[in-house]
């Protein structure tokens, strides 16, 4: 209940803020992708197997909302699919872009042995352009992490820079802290290539500093293909 109250409060604030700077047109965008391994914050969500993913986003002025889904595999009798809902605002201040929002991670067949896997996070992120490069940082907070994890915080620094026509180098370093489970660090670096104006390929290395947690925390190279239209 506490998480849902925060989510509803954030959603209300999102509507109020976005109403102050509306555009005249509602815009919809779609994405569809395949990946050799669905990795979230350095951890495989599919037991190192491939995933099919897709989503729909709506923007209106600085406001946005969307839904995104992927197959997942956490083990026997656990969720088979993830469906995320999110909303927020993206105001800009000069060359700095902000992203303030709320996310709900929902799961199909959500019957984990430690209770529901579904949870809510609040997000605050910023990115700034320096010539061709973009540097960013983000903080995610959840008051109730799944499995009686208590509150959790994820902080990340990221960067992207074009290195050749249609080729972009990007990476991120993050720290996940979960009150009742402990902490770990994660990082990734990779190259994205624009095959067309709507289709891109990504080759990325992921790792964490907690391989002792199991193979899903091990280092891995992931290949992904994504279409956006």
Beta strands, then each sheet from edge to edge (+ up, - down):
strand 1: 27-35
strand 2: 39-40
strand 3: 43-44
strand 4: 51-60
strand 5: 63-71
strand 6: 81-89
strand 7: 92-93
strand 8: 96-108
strand 9: 119-130
strand 10: 133-145
strand 11: 150-164
strand 12: 167-178
strand 13: 182-194
strand 14: 199-208
strand 15: 220-228
sheet 1: 7+ 8- 6+ 5- 4+ 1- 15+ 14- 13+ 12- 11+ 10- 9+
sheet 2: 2+ 3-
end
